[in-house]
Amino acid sequence: MTAPGRRSSTFTRLLRHGFTDPSAAERLLDAVELAPVRDDPVLLEALGATADPDLALHGLVRLLEAQPDPTARRELLDTLIAAKPLRDRLLGVLGASEALADHLARHAGDWRALVTYEPRDLHRGVEDFERGLAEADDPVSLRVAYRRCLLSIAARDVCGTIDVAETAAELADLATATLRAALALAEAAAPEDAALCRLAVIAMGKGGGHELNYVSDVDVIFVGEAVEGADEPRALRAATAIASHLMRICSETTVEGSIWPVDANLRPEGRNGPLVRTLSSHLAYYQRWAKTWEFQALLKARPVAGDPGLGAEYVAALQPLVWQAADRENFVPDVQKMRRRVVENIPAAEVDRQLKLGPGGLRDVEFAVQLLQLVHGRADTSLHSGTTLDALEALAAGGYVGRADAAQLDEAYRFLRSMEHRIQLHRLRRTHLVPEDEADLRRLGRSLGLRTDPVAGLLRVWKRHASVVRRLHEKLFYRPLLDAVAQLAPGEARLSAEAARERMVALGYADPAAALRHLEALASGVTRKAAIQRTLLPVLLGWFADSADPDAGLLNFRKVSDALGKTPWYLRLLRDEGAAAENLARVLSAGRLAPDLLMRAPEAVALLGDGNAGGLAPRGRAQLEQETLAAVRRADGAVRAVAAVRGVRRRELFRTAAADIVGSYGTEAQPVEADQGALVDRVGAAVSDLTAATLAGTLRAVVREGWGDTLPTRFAIIGMGRFGGHELGYGSDADVLFVHEPRDGADEREAADAANKVVSEMRRLLQVPSADPPLLIDADLRPEGKSGPLVRTLKSYEAYYRRWSLVWERHALLRAEFVAGDEDLGRRFIELVDPLRYPAGGLDDDAVREIRRLKARMESERLPRGADPKLHAKLGPGGLSDVEWTVQLMQLRHGHEEAGLRTTRTRAALAAACEAGLISAENATTLDEAWVLATRVRNAVMLVRGRAGDTFPTDPRELAAVGRYLGHGPGHAGDMLDEYRRTARRARAVVDELFYA
């Protein structure tokens, strides 16, 4: 007897063997039915090896209770203890499937189906299952026989006798045998109808692909014909009646439940179409009306029941259409949109638990494989398989998928399908959701061999495989190369001269002869490089054609390829990373600036490989400054040091420009950036941070060259204008002020000479002709303008601003921000000018009138002769100047009282003014939209022409390229100009109201 408070030895052993409720298990083991084997260690060991020992024990007791007499019960127990195959199979099923335990409790003799252990029993086929169903003569007995066959599959599955692919194939074979049996019952019930028609059942979906789940709709299509001499309409009615009866036999719920729903919705016209069609009717529909997804579905079509000749005729007639589907216009986008709709329709609460439809789920693998099959299967019959894993193996063997990628997808797909099988097997319910209950997760993990920590182990392995699937799926399914390959006419991929010329003319290449020469130079020969180019070029031609200047895109691609073609990573990057190829195509055909930057250091193409999530993401000022200072430390002398700094600037300008182009054009992987203001802000911040880091590195190089570690004077650079406002564009000069302060004990003249020499040398080194773009330093906003000294001490600035400062200088100081040099000196300079730019009490009327006079004078005098004022992004009505002066007037007037206005950034100040009630939300939005659009116009002009400009180009191609950047398709340049005029006109009305009122 166990002492109070102490656990029995049985209780402890049960815990050790994986039971979660040892007390209940003890009671079950004490049941009279288990008395003969209660102390047999073999039983406890076998129960402990199951997925759920508690469930297995409970199911075993129920099965014993269901035996008709003690003799039958003793036979079961003796066989269980003596025959390990039965013990493993029976207890394995009882520990994994509550539903099959229920079946065994209702049909107590069916356990004998698990006793057989012969070689032919290891891999059963359709004929074996047909024999197992042969005695069924009504829907109820068919269900019982079906469950008995299912029991055999499940037993070998949970014991590992067959793997997940073999399990799925056997389930499909069992479905085939069941459909044949159901068809026989339906025909026997209506022999007159059966005599009138030939009916074939075509399996679709997972059934057709020989990869069925435990519980799944069985997708079918019915095709019927009249027998010779019969009336066709009457024969089709008869075939429809038989098909409908077959579906009811399988689908309807009886005392033994249902088998599975038979779903015929993949037929032509879906639910709205006739259930049975003739072969000619099917063919006519697919030739004229079928959508892309219907051809994708036909990949798995397989005749399984009914008239075998008719089934074979159906497949022979329709299979050729499947492999022509990729020739359809917009084939790949259609398939991808369908995939996105599937994901979008998943309830938000289920997305993270979806094994089938969620990101990184089974459907990702299946869609990717099917798309690759349809694209490449036109010319390669080895890809014509309806089974996902077989098709994946064929794709790898043919080189369409990397072997390592295929191996990872195969492993992940097998694991996810195993999870799906075990989840469904528990209650034989159709579900693809990973359970949330701890006990369910524990049983699931143990069923997959994860015994140490089944819940944590399961979740960890599942997430790892889902991550692999998602990464590879995005790489394969969304790889934009497929889009272009799918749109090629048969034979064009070989790039014959005539085909290439015709293709280029059709795509709008202005000089097809020159383009053809580029193609010949890139793709001729038998080298690996030429072979990869022949694969890439049909794709790139399409992307270049999507730009305003395809010829320039192709020419630039040749230049980059000539420079990088011998490097091992370049072509591999373009071939294997879809984002890199499309990003490069966009960058090379969007204008002159980005290609020019790239040509100076072509290795920067590597930045395009992982999109804005990685290579194109802007780098912060601290990171940039750290790199430039490190480059200066490594360099020998100021000239080389600044050359290294300018090299960093060139690379980062390319990164920023490429990200801007990709965000503005959009790609398959990354849609167009919806927030145009965010694009502008990113460019402005990136270029401004880069300029600050460039100045910091150059300053360090010059000081080190001339004075060692320490300059005799503290020295700071103050950003002004767009630089101080973090709003620099690609072609902007760096507006700055230079301030210095002699160190203690230093001679003031010597300090001043040193400061001036630093400025002079910085300007010189940043403009030395080289492969890298120059950085022009503009100090004209200093006190007294061009007539004043280039560098002043802090005390000199203080004295000047106290006695002589003009309104325009205070206005200019609104943008002042420390950017490089001595941080403490920079901070004190900002403290000095704050009272000037944010004066207590605001501006008096004379100062406001002076600002308005200066603005009007600038509009009349600085606008270039012959320019259309309404299309001048900087000085025209509603342009940058209008918006900025309006905002800055509010800052000068109210900055002292409103802390939010004390910012150097236009959009931030405008938002603060709106929040403070100084401008209505509607007017603020109008000004913001105009400022963003005008800024984007200037950025676009620089990207397209390679030089700065404030007006729209007059060259048609350049104007079209600006339009593409701004989101206007081919032929819509006029719409772009109209939109700019409208936006500027509305902004000017607000400026007239707020600035000139």
NUDREN-605568 format. One record per residue (C-alpha): residue in one letter; x, y, z. Coordinates in steps of 0.5 Angstrom, whole numbers, padded with zeros to 4 digits, always signed. Layout:
REM residues N
AXYZ...
REM end
This chain:
REM residues 997
M+0000+0000+0000T+0003+0007-0002A+0004+0012+0004P-0001+0018+0004G+0003+0024+0001R+0007+0019-0003R+0007+0017-0011S+0006+0010-0013S+0012+0007-0017T+0007+0006-0022F+0005+0013-0022T+0012+0015-0023R+0013+0010-0029L+0007+0013-0032L+0010+0020-0032R+0017+0017-0034H+0014+0014-0040G+0010+0021-0043F+0003+0020-0039T+0001+0027-0038D-0005+0025-0033P-0002+0019-0029S-0008+0018-0024A-0013+0017-0030A-0008+0012-0033E-0007+0008-0027R-0015+0008-0026L-0015+0005-0034L-0009+0000-0033D-0013-0002-0027A-0019-0004-0031V-0021-0011-0032E-0020-0011-0039L-0013-0010-0038A-0012-0015-0032P-0008-0020-0036V-0003-0015-0039R-0003-0010-0033D+0004-0011-0031D+0007-0013-0037P+0013-0008-0039V+0012-0009-0046L+0005-0005-0046L+0008+0001-0042E+0014+0001-0047A+0010+0001-0053L+0005+0006-0050G+0010+0011-0048A+0013+0011-0055T+0006+0014-0058A+0005+0021-0060D+0000+0021-0054P+0000+0015-0049D-0006+0018-0045L-0010+0018-0051A-0007+0011-0054L-0009+0008-0047H-0016+0010-0047G-0017+0008-0054L-0014+0001-0052V-0019+0000-0047R-0025+0002-0051L-0023-0003-0056L-0022-0008-0051E-0029-0006-0048A-0032-0007-0055Q-0030-0014-0056P-0036-0018-0057D-0033-0024-0052P-0027-0025-0047T-0024-0030-0053A-0024-0024-0058R-0021-0020-0052R-0016-0025-0050E-0014-0026-0058L-0013-0018-0058L-0009-0018-0052D-0004-0024-0054T-0003-0021-0061L-0002-0014-0058I+0004-0017-0053A+0007-0022-0058A+0007-0019-0065K+0011-0012-0065P+0008-0010-0072L+0001-0010-0069R+0003-0007-0063D+0007-0001-0066R+0001+0000-0071L-0005-0001-0067L-0002+0003-0061G+0001+0008-0066V-0006+0010-0069L-0009+0010-0062G-0004+0015-0060A-0005+0019-0066S-0012+0019-0068E-0018+0020-0064A-0023+0019-0070L-0020+0012-0072A-0020+0010-0065D-0028+0011-0065H-0028+0007-0071L-0025+0001-0068A-0029+0002-0062R-0035+0001-0067H-0032-0004-0071A-0028-0008-0066G-0026-0013-0071D-0022-0008-0076W-0016-0008-0071R-0014-0015-0075A-0013-0011-0081L-0007-0008-0078V-0004-0015-0077T-0001-0017-0084Y+0006-0015-0085E+0008-0017-0092P+0013-0014-0097R+0007-0013-0101D+0003-0009-0095L+0008-0004-0095H+0007+0000-0101R-0001-0001-0103G-0004+0001-0109V-0010+0002-0113E-0012-0005-0114D-0010-0007-0106F-0015-0001-0104E-0020-0004-0109R-0020-0011-0106G-0021-0008-0099L-0027-0004-0102A-0030-0010-0106E-0035-0012-0101A-0038-0005-0100D-0045-0005-0103D-0048+0001-0101P-0046+0008-0098V-0045+0006-0091S-0041+0000-0092L-0037+0004-0097R-0035+0008-0091V-0033+0003-0086A-0029-0001-0092Y-0026+0006-0093R-0024+0007-0086R-0021+0000-0085C-0017+0002-0091L-0015+0009-0088L-0013+0005-0082S-0008+0001-0085I-0005+0008-0089A-0005+0011-0082A-0002+0006-0078R+0004+0005-0083D+0005+0013-0083V+0005+0014-0076C+0010+0008-0075G+0015+0011-0081T+0014+0005-0085I+0012+0010-0091D+0014+0017-0092V+0010+0023-0093A+0010+0023-0100E+0008+0015-0100T+0003+0017-0095A+0000+0022-0100A+0000+0018-0106E-0003+0012-0102L-0009+0017-0100A-0010+0019-0107D-0010+0011-0109L-0015+0010-0104A-0019+0016-0107T-0019+0013-0114A-0021+0006-0111T-0027+0010-0107L-0029+0014-0113R-0029+0008-0117A-0033+0004-0112A-0038+0010-0111L-0039+0010-0119A-0040+0003-0119L-0046+0004-0114A-0049+0010-0118E-0049+0006-0124A-0052+0000-0121A-0057+0004-0118A-0059+0007-0125P-0057+0002-0130E-0061+0005-0136D-0058+0012-0135A-0051+0008-0135A-0053+0004-0141L-0054+0011-0145C-0047+0014-0143R-0040+0014-0143L-0037+0018-0136A-0030+0019-0134V-0028+0022-0128I-0022+0027-0128A-0018+0028-0121M-0016+0035-0120G-0012+0038-0115K-0008+0034-0110G-0012+0028-0112G-0010+0029-0119G-0003+0030-0117H-0002+0024-0113E-0001+0028-0106L-0008+0028-0102N-0009+0029-0095Y-0012+0025-0090V-0018+0030-0090S-0019+0034-0096D-0024+0036-0102V-0023+0031-0107D-0023+0036-0114V-0026+0032-0120I-0028+0034-0127F-0033+0030-0131V-0033+0029-0138G-0039+0025-0142E-0041+0022-0148A-0047+0019-0151V-0046+0012-0153E-0046+0010-0160G-0054+0011-0163A-0056+0015-0156D-0059+0022-0156E-0053+0027-0154P-0057+0031-0149R-0061+0025-0146A-0054+0022-0145L-0051+0028-0142R-0057+0028-0137A-0056+0021-0135A-0049+0022-0134T-0050+0028-0130A-0055+0024-0126I-0050+0019-0125A-0044+0024-0123S-0049+0027-0118H-0051+0021-0115L-0043+0019-0114M-0042+0026-0111R-0047+0024-0106I-0045+0017-0104C-0038+0020-0102S-0040+0027-0099E-0047+0025-0095T-0047+0024-0088T-0049+0017-0086V-0049+0013-0079E-0042+0012-0081G-0040+0020-0082S-0038+0022-0089I-0032+0020-0093W-0030+0027-0096P-0034+0032-0100V-0033+0031-0108D-0032+0038-0111A-0033+0039-0118N-0032+0047-0118L-0026+0047-0122R-0030+0045-0128P-0031+0050-0134E-0035+0056-0131G-0035+0053-0124R-0041+0052-0120N-0045+0056-0126G-0043+0051-0131P-0046+0044-0133L-0043+0039-0128V-0042+0034-0134R-0040+0036-0141T-0037+0033-0147L-0030+0033-0149S-0031+0038-0155S-0035+0042-0150H-0029+0042-0145L-0024+0043-0151A-0028+0049-0154Y-0029+0053-0147Y-0021+0052-0146Q-0019+0055-0153R-0024+0061-0152W-0026+0063-0145A-0021+0059-0140K-0017+0064-0135T-0010+0063-0133W-0012+0059-0126E-0016+0054-0130F-0010+0052-0134Q-0006+0052-0128A-0011+0047-0125L-0010+0043-0131L-0003+0041-0129K-0006+0036-0124A-0011+0033-0129R-0011+0025-0128P-0017+0020-0131V-0018+0016-0125A-0025+0013-0126G-0030+0011-0131D-0029+0010-0138P-0021+0010-0139G-0021+0011-0146L-0025+0017-0145G-0021+0020-0140A-0015+0019-0144E-0018+0022-0150Y-0019+0028-0145V-0012+0029-0142A-0009+0028-0149A-0014+0034-0152L-0013+0039-0146Q-0005+0037-0144P-0002+0041-0150L-0007+0047-0148V-0003+0047-0141W+0004+0048-0144Q+0001+0054-0148A-0002+0058-0142A+0005+0061-0141D+0004+0065-0148R-0002+0068-0146E-0001+0076-0144N+0000+0077-0137F+0000+0070-0135V+0005+0071-0130P+0002+0077-0126D-0005+0073-0127V-0002+0067-0123Q+0002+0072-0118K-0005+0076-0117M-0008+0070-0115R-0003+0068-0110R-0004+0074-0107R-0011+0074-0107V-0011+0067-0103V-0006+0070-0098E-0011+0077-0097N-0017+0073-0096I-0014+0069-0090P-0017+0072-0083A-0012+0076-0080A-0013+0072-0073E-0011+0065-0077V-0005+0068-0082D+0000+0066-0077R-0003+0059-0076Q-0004+0057-0083L+0000+0051-0085K-0003+0051-0092L-0004+0059-0095G+0000+0063-0090P+0006+0066-0092G+0012+0060-0092G+0006+0055-0092L+0005+0049-0097R+0001+0054-0102D+0008+0058-0103V+0012+0052-0105E+0006+0049-0110F+0005+0056-0113A+0012+0057-0114V+0013+0050-0117Q+0007+0050-0122L+0009+0057-0125L+0016+0054-0126Q+0013+0048-0129L+0008+0052-0134V+0014+0057-0136H+0019+0052-0137G+0015+0046-0139R+0013+0049-0146A+0020+0046-0148D+0022+0041-0143T+0017+0035-0142S+0021+0032-0136L+0017+0038-0132H+0010+0035-0134S+0009+0032-0127G+0003+0033-0123T+0006+0032-0116T+0010+0037-0113L+0016+0034-0110D+0017+0030-0117A+0016+0037-0121L+0021+0040-0116E+0026+0034-0117A+0025+0035-0125L+0026+0043-0124A+0033+0042-0120A+0035+0036-0125G+0034+0041-0131G+0037+0047-0128Y+0031+0051-0127V+0032+0051-0120G+0039+0051-0116R+0040+0044-0113A+0041+0047-0106D+0034+0051-0106A+0031+0045-0109A+0033+0041-0103Q+0031+0046-0098L+0024+0046-0101D+0024+0039-0101E+0025+0038-0094A+0021+0044-0092Y+0015+0041-0096R+0016+0034-0093F+0016+0037-0086L+0010+0042-0087R+0006+0036-0090S+0007+0032-0085M+0005+0037-0080E-0001+0038-0084H-0003+0030-0084R-0002+0029-0077I-0006+0035-0075Q-0012+0032-0079L-0011+0025-0077H-0013+0027-0070R-0020+0028-0071L-0020+0027-0079R-0023+0034-0080R-0021+0038-0086T-0016+0044-0083H-0010+0047-0084L-0009+0051-0078V-0003+0049-0073P-0007+0048-0066E-0006+0053-0060D-0008+0048-0055E-0001+0046-0051A-0004+0038-0051D-0005+0038-0058L+0002+0041-0060R+0005+0036-0055R+0002+0031-0059L+0003+0034-0065G+0011+0035-0064R+0012+0028-0061S+0008+0025-0067L+0014+0028-0071G+0019+0025-0067L+0021+0031-0062R+0021+0028-0056T+0025+0032-0051D+0021+0038-0051P+0016+0037-0056V+0012+0044-0056A+0018+0048-0056G+0022+0044-0061L+0016+0043-0066L+0015+0051-0066R+0022+0052-0067V+0023+0047-0073W+0016+0049-0076K+0018+0057-0076R+0025+0055-0079H+0022+0051-0085A+0017+0056-0086S+0022+0062-0086V+0026+0058-0091V+0020+0057-0096R+0018+0064-0095R+0025+0066-0097L+0026+0061-0103H+0018+0062-0105E+0020+0070-0106K+0026+0068-0110L+0023+0063-0114F+0015+0065-0115Y+0016+0073-0115R+0023+0072-0119P+0021+0077-0125L+0026+0073-0130L+0020+0069-0131D+0015+0074-0133A+0019+0076-0139V+0021+0069-0140A+0014+0067-0140Q+0012+0073-0145L+0017+0070-0150A+0015+0067-0157P+0018+0060-0158G+0025+0060-0160E+0026+0068-0158A+0030+0066-0152R+0035+0063-0157L+0036+0071-0159S+0037+0070-0166A+0039+0076-0170E+0032+0077-0173A+0028+0075-0167A+0032+0080-0163R+0031+0086-0168E+0023+0084-0169R+0023+0084-0161M+0027+0091-0160V+0023+0094-0166A+0016+0092-0162L+0019+0094-0156G+0020+0101-0158Y+0028+0101-0159A+0030+0108-0163D+0036+0105-0166P+0035+0097-0167A+0041+0096-0171A+0046+0099-0165A+0042+0095-0160L+0043+0089-0164R+0050+0090-0164H+0050+0091-0156L+0046+0084-0156E+0051+0081-0160A+0057+0083-0156L+0054+0081-0150A+0051+0074-0152S+0055+0071-0157G+0060+0065-0156V+0060+0059-0152T+0062+0061-0145R+0058+0061-0139K+0058+0068-0139A+0055+0069-0146A+0050+0063-0144I+0048+0067-0138Q+0047+0073-0142R+0042+0069-0147T+0038+0068-0141L+0038+0075-0138L+0037+0079-0144P+0030+0077-0146V+0028+0079-0139L+0032+0086-0139L+0030+0088-0146G+0023+0088-0143W+0024+0092-0137F+0028+0097-0141A+0022+0097-0146D+0018+0099-0140S+0022+0106-0139A+0023+0112-0143D+0029+0110-0146P+0030+0103-0148D+0036+0104-0152A+0040+0108-0146G+0038+0102-0141L+0041+0097-0146L+0048+0101-0148N+0049+0102-0140F+0048+0095-0139R+0053+0093-0144K+0058+0098-0141V+0057+0095-0134S+0057+0088-0136D+0064+0089-0140A+0067+0092-0134L+0064+0087-0129G+0063+0081-0134K+0069+0077-0131T+0068+0078-0124P+0064+0071-0121W+0059+0074-0117Y+0056+0079-0122L+0052+0075-0127R+0050+0070-0121L+0047+0076-0118L+0043+0078-0123R+0041+0071-0125D+0039+0068-0118E+0037+0075-0115G+0030+0077-0119A+0031+0084-0115A+0038+0085-0117A+0036+0084-0125E+0030+0089-0125N+0033+0094-0120L+0039+0094-0125A+0034+0095-0131R+0030+0101-0128V+0037+0104-0125L+0040+0104-0132S+0034+0106-0136A+0032+0112-0132G+0036+0117-0134R+0044+0119-0134L+0046+0121-0126A+0045+0114-0123P+0048+0110-0129D+0054+0115-0129L+0055+0114-0122L+0055+0107-0123M+0060+0107-0129R+0065+0110-0125A+0065+0104-0120P+0061+0098-0123E+0062+0094-0117A+0056+0098-0113V+0051+0094-0117A+0052+0089-0111L+0048+0094-0107L+0042+0092-0112G+0041+0085-0110D+0037+0086-0104G+0033+0092-0105N+0031+0097-0100A+0031+0092-0094G+0038+0092-0095G+0043+0094-0100L+0039+0100-0102A+0037+0102-0095P+0040+0109-0093R+0046+0110-0088G+0046+0114-0082R+0050+0120-0081A+0054+0117-0076Q+0055+0111-0080L+0058+0115-0086E+0062+0119-0082Q+0065+0113-0079E+0067+0111-0085T+0070+0117-0088L+0074+0118-0082A+0077+0111-0083A+0078+0112-0090V+0082+0119-0088R+0086+0115-0083R+0088+0110-0088A+0090+0115-0094D+0097+0117-0095G+0096+0125-0095A+0090+0130-0096V+0089+0129-0104R+0089+0121-0103A+0084+0122-0097V+0079+0126-0100A+0079+0122-0106A+0077+0116-0102V+0072+0121-0098R+0069+0123-0105G+0069+0115-0107V+0065+0114-0101R+0060+0120-0103R+0060+0117-0110R+0058+0110-0108E+0052+0113-0103L+0050+0118-0108F+0049+0112-0113R+0045+0108-0107T+0040+0114-0106A+0039+0115-0113A+0038+0107-0114A+0033+0107-0108D+0029+0113-0111I+0028+0110-0118V+0026+0103-0115G+0021+0107-0110S+0019+0111-0116Y+0018+0106-0121G+0016+0100-0117T+0018+0093-0118E+0015+0086-0118A+0018+0085-0111Q+0017+0093-0109P+0011+0097-0111V+0011+0104-0112E+0012+0108-0106A+0005+0111-0104D+0008+0117-0100Q+0011+0121-0104G+0013+0126-0099A+0017+0120-0095L+0021+0119-0102V+0023+0126-0102D+0025+0126-0094R+0029+0120-0095V+0033+0123-0101G+0034+0130-0097A+0036+0127-0091A+0041+0122-0095V+0044+0127-0099S+0045+0132-0093D+0048+0127-0088L+0052+0124-0094T+0055+0132-0095A+0056+0133-0088A+0060+0126-0087T+0064+0128-0094L+0065+0135-0090A+0067+0132-0084G+0072+0127-0087T+0075+0133-0092L+0076+0137-0086R+0080+0132-0082A+0084+0130-0088V+0086+0138-0089V+0087+0139-0082R+0092+0133-0081E+0096+0134-0087G+0097+0142-0085W+0097+0142-0078G+0097+0134-0075D+0092+0133-0070T+0090+0140-0068L+0089+0146-0071P+0091+0152-0068T+0083+0154-0068R+0077+0151-0066F+0073+0150-0073A+0066+0149-0075I+0062+0148-0081I+0054+0151-0081G+0050+0148-0086M+0045+0153-0089G+0039+0153-0094R+0037+0146-0096F+0043+0143-0093G+0041+0146-0086G+0034+0144-0088H+0036+0136-0089E+0033+0138-0096L+0039+0137-0101G+0038+0135-0108Y+0042+0131-0112G+0045+0137-0116S+0045+0142-0110D+0051+0146-0107A+0053+0145-0100D+0051+0152-0097V+0055+0153-0091L+0058+0158-0086F+0065+0157-0083V+0066+0160-0076H+0073+0159-0072E+0075+0161-0065P+0083+0161-0063R+0085+0156-0058D+0088+0159-0052G+0094+0162-0053A+0094+0162-0060D+0096+0168-0064E+0089+0170-0067R+0092+0172-0074E+0095+0165-0074A+0089+0162-0073A+0085+0166-0078D+0090+0164-0083A+0090+0157-0081A+0082+0157-0082N+0082+0161-0089K+0087+0156-0091V+0083+0150-0089V+0077+0153-0092S+0081+0154-0099E+0084+0147-0099M+0077+0144-0097R+0074+0147-0103R+0080+0146-0108L+0080+0138-0106L+0073+0137-0107Q+0073+0140-0114V+0079+0137-0116P+0077+0134-0123S+0076+0126-0122A+0072+0120-0124D+0068+0122-0117P+0063+0128-0118P+0065+0135-0115L+0062+0138-0108L+0061+0145-0109I+0062+0149-0103D+0058+0156-0103A+0059+0161-0097D+0055+0167-0100L+0050+0167-0094R+0055+0169-0090P+0055+0176-0087E+0056+0182-0092G+0055+0176-0098K+0061+0175-0103S+0064+0182-0100G+0065+0179-0093P+0071+0175-0090L+0070+0167-0092V+0071+0165-0085R+0069+0169-0078T+0071+0168-0071L+0065+0167-0066K+0066+0174-0063S+0066+0177-0070Y+0059+0174-0072E+0056+0176-0065A+0059+0183-0067Y+0056+0183-0074Y+0049+0181-0072R+0048+0185-0066R+0050+0192-0070W+0049+0190-0078S+0045+0184-0079L+0039+0185-0085V+0033+0182-0085W+0035+0177-0091E+0041+0175-0086R+0036+0173-0080H+0031+0170-0085A+0037+0166-0088L+0039+0164-0081L+0033+0160-0080R+0036+0154-0084A+0043+0154-0080E+0045+0148-0077F+0051+0145-0074V+0054+0140-0079A+0061+0138-0078G+0068+0140-0074D+0068+0143-0067E+0061+0141-0064D+0061+0145-0058L+0063+0151-0062G+0057+0149-0067R+0053+0149-0061R+0055+0156-0059F+0054+0159-0066I+0047+0156-0066E+0045+0159-0059L+0048+0166-0062V+0043+0166-0068D+0037+0163-0064P+0035+0170-0062L+0036+0173-0069R+0032+0168-0073Y+0026+0167-0067P+0026+0174-0065A+0022+0176-0058G+0015+0179-0061G+0016+0177-0068L+0017+0182-0074D+0015+0189-0074D+0011+0191-0080D+0018+0194-0083A+0021+0187-0083V+0015+0184-0086R+0015+0189-0092E+0022+0188-0093I+0021+0180-0094R+0016+0181-0098R+0020+0186-0103L+0025+0181-0103K+0021+0176-0105A+0018+0180-0111R+0024+0182-0113M+0027+0175-0113E+0021+0173-0117S+0022+0178-0123E+0030+0178-0123R+0032+0171-0122L+0027+0167-0126P+0031+0165-0133R+0030+0169-0139G+0025+0165-0143A+0023+0160-0138D+0015+0159-0137P+0014+0161-0130K+0008+0156-0129L+0013+0151-0130H+0019+0153-0126A+0019+0149-0120K+0024+0153-0116L+0022+0161-0117G+0015+0160-0121P+0008+0161-0118G+0007+0156-0113G+0014+0153-0113L+0019+0152-0108S+0021+0159-0106D+0013+0161-0105V+0012+0155-0100E+0019+0156-0096W+0018+0164-0096T+0011+0163-0093V+0013+0158-0088Q+0019+0162-0086L+0015+0168-0085M+0011+0164-0080Q+0017+0162-0077L+0020+0169-0076R+0014+0172-0073H+0012+0166-0068G+0018+0162-0067H+0019+0165-0061E+0013+0163-0058E+0012+0156-0062A+0017+0151-0060G+0015+0147-0066L+0017+0152-0071R+0024+0152-0069T+0026+0147-0074T+0030+0148-0080R+0026+0143-0084T+0020+0146-0089R+0015+0140-0088A+0016+0140-0080A+0015+0147-0080L+0009+0147-0084A+0006+0141-0080A+0008+0145-0073A+0004+0152-0076C-0002+0148-0077E-0002+0145-0070A-0001+0152-0067G-0007+0154-0071L-0003+0159-0076I-0005+0155-0082S-0011+0151-0084A-0010+0144-0085E-0013+0144-0092N-0008+0150-0094A-0002+0146-0090T-0004+0140-0094T-0004+0144-0101L+0003+0147-0099D+0006+0141-0097E+0003+0137-0104A+0006+0143-0108W+0013+0143-0104V+0014+0135-0105L+0012+0135-0112A+0017+0141-0114T+0022+0138-0110R+0021+0131-0114V+0021+0135-0121R+0028+0138-0119N+0030+0131-0117A+0027+0128-0123V+0031+0133-0128M+0037+0131-0124L+0036+0124-0125V+0034+0124-0132R+0039+0129-0135G+0045+0128-0130R+0045+0136-0129A+0041+0140-0124G+0035+0144-0127D+0029+0147-0124T+0024+0147-0130F+0021+0141-0134P+0026+0138-0140T+0024+0140-0147D+0027+0134-0150P+0021+0129-0151R+0025+0123-0148E+0027+0126-0142L+0020+0129-0141A+0017+0122-0141A+0023+0120-0137V+0021+0125-0132G+0014+0123-0133R+0015+0116-0131Y+0019+0118-0125L+0013+0122-0123G+0008+0116-0124H+0006+0118-0131G+0006+0112-0136P+0008+0113-0143G+0004+0118-0147H+0002+0122-0141A+0007+0127-0141G+0002+0132-0142D-0002+0130-0136M+0004+0131-0132L+0005+0138-0134D-0003+0139-0133E-0002+0136-0126Y+0004+0141-0124R+0000+0147-0126R-0006+0145-0122T-0002+0144-0116A+0002+0150-0116R-0004+0154-0118R-0007+0152-0112A-0001+0153-0108R+0000+0160-0110A-0007+0162-0108V-0005+0160-0101V+0001+0164-0101D-0003+0170-0104E-0007+0169-0098L-0002+0168-0093F+0004+0171-0095Y+0002+0177-0099A-0004+0179-0095
REM end
